Amino acid sequence: MKSLKEQIEVMQAADSGKAIQYKPHGGVVWIDCNRPVFDWFSQDYRVKPATPDYIDWSAVKPEFRYMARDEDGKIFVFTLKPTRDEDQWKNCDKNGNMGVAIQVDRVLSSCIPGDSDWTESLVSREGEEA
């Protein structure tokens, strides 16, 4: 069972519009909950985890090793690990080396935006550090 502080955090998240899930105590499957009642004695509640952005890397040339979504929703692939700016990802690494960036969300059907915050949208090819 969650502490009172954890319960309050979940209820405040629900009040601010975040998606909530529940499971009966002892259960293993989390279920989406549109209108939580918050019966903490028989069920546990949590903020629904964000779904990460996804791309089928087999459809992308190997020199492109990173993908990220800007605040406006546009998704790009990058040859170098991008850096985050105020509202977008920049096609240069932390040392200032310039790379190549291409917008892919309009041309690749395997590019699926998640529901995480854009600042957490950086995805890397398997074997690359995100």
Summary of the structure (lengths in Angstrom):
residues: 130
radius of gyration: 18.7
end to end distance: 33.2
largest distance: 55.0
contacts: 327
relative contact order: 0.18
helix: 14%
strand: 26%
